[in-house]
């Protein structure tokens, strides 16, 4: 395992539970919390090369998760307006 992967694995281990609780606090259906967390970790992993200067990875992951939830909520609202 590369140093990059080891560091990212450590970040996941340190933040997984807290990120799941944060996502749930945003009102996400409990059945979707793990999916949103996984998507947040995937996005973070793709951007990890440029993230080496991040002082608070937990806050960065929460911001990613918040944006995912907001984007999904906006999509659902648009879809509902079209159906109405």
N, C-alpha and C positions, 0 to 999 in steps of 0.2 A: 504494500500500500504506500502510495506517495505521501509526502509531507502534507500536501494540499488536502488529500483525502482524509488523513488522520486528523488534521485540524478541523475539517468540516464535520467529521464524525463526532468529535468532541463537542462542537457547537450544538449538534443535534441532540446529543445525550443531555447536555446541560439545559436545553431550552424546550425539549419536546413537551413535557407536562405543562409547563407554563403557557406555551403557545396554544395548546389544546384548550386550556381553561380560558385564555383570552378570547379565542374564537367563539367558544360557547357563550361567553359574556356578551358577545355582539349579537346574540339572538339567533345564531345559526342552529338549524335543526340538528339534534344530537346525532342523527344518522349521517350527517354530512361533515361533522367536525374533523374526522380523520382525513377525509378527502381534501378539505381546505388546507389542513396542516401539511399534508403531503405536497400539494401544489405549491405552497409557500416555500417548502424546503427545496423543491425542484427549481423554482425561480431563483432562490438564493444560490443554489449550487451553480447555476448557469452564469450568475453574475459574480461568483466568488473571487475570480482573478482580480477584479477591480475593487474588491471589498476588503482588501488586506488592511486598510487604514481605519476601518470601522471600530470605534471605541466600544460600542455597546451592541453586540450582535443580537441580543434578545429584543431590543427596541427596533432594530432593523427588521427582524423577522416579523414582529408584530405589525409594523408598518406595511410590509408586504401582504400579510394576511388581511389587514384592514382593507387595503386596496382591492384584494380579491373579492372580499365580501361586498364592498361597495359596488364594484363592477357587476357582480352577479345580481345584486338587488336592482341596479339600474336596468339590466337586461330583462329581468322579470317584470319590472314596472312598465317598460316599453311594450313588452309582449302583451301584458294585460290591457294597456291602452288600445292596442291594435285590435284585440278581441272585443273590447267594449264598443 
